């Protein structure tokens, strides 16, 4: 039971941290995009580079990489954007595998408890026989208890999917 509770607490912490990091305004700030578009329409590349370097968002780092190579040709712009974009994607995907693992492990721990409870029930039935259901009550409660714990892993799976959706809209 305690490992499942620990998995739930860690899963919740990872989920909340990822929600905080993956807020839209920190990844793609609307005001920054508007300012960059205005500067690019006015052909003020140097000011757009400066603005991109001053902004801490992921999209700003991608823009800065592309704008720095704007005079060197489209192929180099594309390559630099892909390179920086790939690095930013790694940052955005951070801890998603952990969240997925926690979701799977907590579910499997609960199912393991359920199975061990069912095995105990069958052991009791083999000794006492099927005529005395009271002898199985404790083990049946244990199996039911672990099954409920196993279902606690499913919210972590839902959280993982939500974060994946935020990352890949």
N, C-alpha and C positions, 0 to 999 in steps of 0.2 A: 504494500500500500504506500509506504513512504517513497519508494522510487518513483511511483506514478505521480504523487503529489509534487515531488521535486521536478519531474519532467514538466508538469503543468506550470509551475512557477517560472522555470527557465524559459519555457515556450512563450509565456505571456510577456516576460521581460524582453525577449528577442523581438516579438511582434510589436510591442510598443516602441522599441528603439527604431525598428525599421519604418514604422508609421511616421515617426518624428523626422527621420532622415529623408524619407521619400515624399515629403510634402511638395506639392507642385511649385509653390512659390520659392522653394530653395533650389529646385532643379532647373526650372524654366520660369524665371521671374518675368511677369508680363511687362513691367515698366522697362526692364532691361531690353527686352525684345523690341519694344516700340522705339527706344532710343537708338538702338543699333540700326533698325530699318531706316529711321530718319537720317542718320549719318551716312549710310550707304547710298541712299537716294541722292544725297548732296555730294557724293564722291569723296567723303572725308574719311579715307581709310585709316590714316594715322590716329585720328581721334577715336575711331571705332576700335582699333587695336588697344588703345589706352583704356577705353571704357571696359573692354573685355578682360583686360588684365587686372583691373581694379575690382571686378565683380567676382565673388567667391563661388558662383553657381557652376554646375556641370556644363551647361550649355555655353557659358561664357568661355570656359577653357577650350571647348571645341571650336567656337567662333574665332578665338584668338589664334589657334593653330592654323585655321584656314586663311584668316586675314593676313597673317604674317607672310604667307607664301603666295598671296594674290598676284604679285607681280612676276612670279616665277612660272606660271602656267597652271592650267587646270588639273593636269595629272598630279603635280606636286600638292596642290590644294586638296585634291581628293585623297591622296595618300596620307597627308598629315591629319585630315579630319578623321579618317578611318582609324589611324593610330591612336589619337587622343580619345576618340569615341570609344574604342575598345577598352582603353584603360578606365575611362569613366564608367563603362558598363560593369567592369569588375568591381568597382567601388559600390555601385548600386546593387549588385547581386550579393554583396557581402552578407554572410550569416543566413542566407536562404537555405543552403544545404543543411545547416544546423537545425533550422526550424523544421524542415522536412524530416530529418532524422529523429528529432524529439517526438514529432507527431507519430511516426511509425513505431518507435520504441515503446512509447507509453501505451499505445494500443496493444502491441504484442505482449507487454508485461501484464496487462489486464487479462488478455486471453490466456496467458500462461497460468494465471491464478484461477481462472474459470476452469481450465482443463484439470488442474491439480485438485480442485474441489470436486469435480465430477469423478475423478479417479478414486478419491476418498469415499464418495457415495457408493461407488460400485464395490469397493473393498468391504465397506460395512454391510452392504446387501449380500455379499458372498458369505460373510460370517454369520449374520443374524437371520438373513432370509427376507423375502419380500413382504412377510406378514406384519412387520413392525415398522411402520413409517416414522415413528418418533425417533428412532435411532439415527435416521438420516437427516434430521432437521438441521442440525448444526452445520454439517457439510454442505447441505443444499443452500443454506444462507450464505456460507462462505463463497460458493460458486456464483451465486447471484450478486453478492457484494463485489466480487472481482469483475464480473461482467459489466456492472455499472462503472467501475473504475476504467475498464477498457474503453468504454464509450467516451471517457474524458479526453482521449487522444484525438477524437474527431474535431473538436474546435481548433486544435493546433493545425490540423490539415486544412481547415477552412481558412485560418489565418495565413497559412503558407500560400494558398491559392490567391487570396486577396492581395498579398504583397507582390506576387508574380504578376497579377493583373495591373497593379500600379506601375510596375517596372516596364511591362510590355503592353501598353494600352491598345 
